[in-house]
Amino acid sequence: MKNTRGMRNNNPLNIRRMGKKRLWQGQREDTREKEFCVFYTREMGYRAAWILLDNYLLWFAQHGEPYCINSIINRWAPESENNTRAYINRVCKLTNIKGDEQLKAPFLDTEKFVKIIAAMTCVENGISMEEVPIDSIKEGFRLAFGNVAEI
């Protein structure tokens, strides 16, 4: 597996830092990394990603936006920083999920979201689906939500 910044930081989806006073559970405070979170374990990085994606559901509902890959990636990787259309296309291709397909909350649609998070890991780190640590994604889910659904 490539030793990308996201993987070195145990932050496969490259979650940005929120400031010194606001840390995720499992986030290292003592790091030279100024832009992105650094987690003690990859599973804690995935836990944060699961929680963020679940929080998007509420945000989209409040703003009248559909909860789908298009909306998620537009918020996660805005055009001002990314080639968002290419990101969406890649995630859709890797998951076989249409960009505008309505999704349920991650803890209700765990199987789809494992694929989505795996595909986002590929895009964020320039790796193949075979290189994605699926067990770490699933453990991140358990850390975030407990055993809400069998995955």
C-alpha positions, 0 to 999 in steps of 0.5 A: 500500500502507498504511504500517502499522507492520509494513510501516514496520518491514519486519516484515510479520508483526509479530514481537516483539523478543526483547531486545537480545542476541538479534537476528534476522539482518537485524534493526536494533539501533538503533531506537526501536521497543520492542515489535516487530523492525525489519528492514533489508529486508522480505525479512529480516522474511519470512525470520524469519517463515519460520524461526519457522513452521518451528520451530513444527513441532518445537514442535507435535510435541513437545507433541502438537499438529497442525501446522495453521492453527488451531494456528499462529495460536493460537500466533502471535496468542494470545487474550490479545492478539488475536481469534484466531478471527477471525484464523484465519477470515480466513486460512482464507478467504484461503487456501482451506485448512481450519483443521484441515488438516494441513500439512507443514514450510514448506520442504516445502509452500512453495506453501501457506505462501506463501499462509498468510504472505500471508494473515497479512500481510493480517491483521497490516497490514489490507491486501488480498491484492493489496497483499501483496509475494509476491516478498518472501515468496518471497525470504524463503523463499530467505534462510531455506532456500535453494532447497530447493523451487521456488516 
